[in-house]
């Protein structure tokens, strides 16, 4: 019974905790403007909730990067008009 509990704990850690840690780490990279979507490739291929979460996360990250680029471009245009 004890071995079963240990096996279950390790499985849960591998299937749930590790992907969440990876997503949290990638969130930090987005904040630092150093996000690399390929780091989530393996996770996005999963056909479970973690895969779905990773795919949605990538869409969100892409939207954030696009908005950030648009805002930077607008700021540069405004700076050009001020000068």
C-alpha positions in Angstrom: 0.0 0.0 0.0 2.8 2.4 0.9 4.4 1.8 -2.5 1.1 2.6 -4.2 0.9 5.9 -2.4 4.4 6.8 -3.3 3.8 5.9 -6.9 0.6 8.0 -7.0 2.4 11.0 -5.4 5.2 10.8 -8.0 2.8 10.5 -10.8 0.8 13.5 -9.7 4.0 15.5 -9.3 5.1 14.6 -12.8 1.7 15.0 -14.5 0.5 18.2 -12.7 3.2 20.0 -10.6 6.0 19.9 -13.2 3.9 21.4 -16.0 2.6 24.1 -13.7 6.1 25.0 -12.6 7.1 25.2 -16.3 4.2 27.6 -17.0 5.1 29.7 -14.0 8.7 29.9 -15.2 7.6 30.9 -18.7 5.3 33.6 -17.1 8.5 35.2 -15.7 10.1 35.1 -19.1 7.1 37.0 -20.5 7.5 39.6 -17.8 11.2 39.9 -18.8 10.3 40.1 -22.5 12.4 36.9 -23.0 9.7 34.4 -23.8 10.5 31.4 -26.1 7.3 29.5 -27.1 9.2 26.4 -28.1 9.9 25.6 -24.5 6.2 24.6 -24.2 6.1 22.4 -27.3 6.1 19.1 -25.5 3.4 20.3 -23.1 1.1 21.7 -25.8 1.0 18.3 -27.5 -0.6 16.7 -24.5 -4.3 15.9 -25.0 -5.4 16.5 -21.4 -6.2 19.6 -19.4 -2.5 20.5 -19.1 -2.1 20.5 -22.9 -5.2 22.7 -23.2 -3.8 25.1 -20.6 -0.5 25.3 -22.3 -2.1 26.0 -25.7 -4.2 28.8 -24.2 -1.2 30.1 -22.4 0.7 30.4 -25.7 -2.2 32.3 -27.3 -2.2 34.7 -24.3 1.5 35.1 -24.5 1.3 35.9 -28.2 -1.4 38.5 -27.6 0.6 40.1 -24.9 3.7 40.3 -27.1 1.6 41.7 -30.0 0.1 44.4 -27.7 3.5 45.2 -26.3 4.9 45.7 -29.8 2.0 47.9 -30.9 2.4 50.0 -27.8 6.1 50.4 -28.4 5.4 51.4 -32.0 2.8 54.0 -30.9 5.2 55.4 -28.3 7.9 55.8 -30.9 5.4 57.6 -33.3 4.4 59.9 -30.5 8.0 60.6 -29.6 8.7 61.4 -33.3 5.8 63.9 -33.4 7.0 65.6 -30.2 10.5 66.2 -31.5 
